[in-house]
Amino acid sequence: MEIPALDLKVSADFYATVFNWRIRTRNDGSTAFDDGVGEVSGTWVTNKKAVADSGYMVHIMVDDIEATMAMVKSNGGKITQEVGADAPEITTKFSDPAGNIFGLYQEPA
């Protein structure tokens, strides 16, 4: 997965702090990540514009959507859709520091 970034360090710090993604440097020197459960891997790119309205939505599964929303806001992101818009699903949308829009999903109890 490639995620557009304005500043590689800002984006890497955001995802590492909010989602506990493991940040690493590839052999070519690019900054890459592995998600918290080792299922998704990718890198940030500065040569593409933010994905703010793509027609599809990538959701990141979280254990506690409210706590994650607070982390998003306190680390430079913004909530762009509150919980409840996709009821009965527990989802929200946020923008990262570069303006990319992603969803959060919490599995029902």
Residue pairs with C-beta under 8 A, 6 or more apart in sequence:
1 40
1 41
1 42
1 43
2 42
2 43
2 44
2 45
2 48
3 11
3 42
3 43
3 44
3 45
3 96
3 98
3 100
4 44
4 45
4 46
4 48
4 49
4 50
4 51
4 98
4 100
5 11
5 44
5 45
5 46
5 98
6 46
6 97
6 98
6 99
7 97
7 98
8 31
8 44
8 46
9 31
10 76
10 97
10 98
11 44
11 96
11 97
11 98
12 23
12 31
12 33
12 44
13 75
14 75
14 76
14 77
14 96
14 97
15 21
15 23
15 33
15 96
16 22
16 23
16 33
17 71
17 75
18 68
18 71
18 72
18 75
18 77
19 35
19 36
19 60
19 62
19 68
20 36
21 33
21 34
21 35
21 36
22 33
22 34
22 36
23 31
23 32
23 33
24 31
24 32
24 33
24 34
25 31
25 32
26 32
26 43
30 43
30 44
31 43
31 44
32 41
32 42
32 43
33 41
33 42
33 43
33 44
34 40
34 41
35 41
35 60
50 95
50 98
50 99
50 100
50 101
51 100
51 101
52 95
52 99
52 100
52 101
53 101
54 101
57 93
57 101
57 102
57 103
58 102
58 103
59 91
59 102
59 103
59 104
59 105
60 102
60 103
60 104
60 105
61 104
61 105
61 106
61 107
62 68
62 104
62 105
62 106
63 106
64 106
65 83
65 90
65 91
65 92
65 104
65 105
65 106
66 83
68 104
69 79
69 83
69 92
69 94
69 104
72 78
72 79
72 94
72 104
73 79
75 97
76 96
76 97
77 94
77 95
77 96
77 97
78 94
78 95
79 92
79 93
79 94
80 93
80 94
80 95
80 101
81 91
81 92
81 93
82 92
83 90
83 91
83 92
85 91
85 92
88 108
89 105
90 105
90 106
90 107
90 108
91 103
91 104
91 105
91 106
92 103
92 104
93 101
93 102
93 103
93 104
94 101
94 102
94 103
94 104
95 101
95 102
96 102
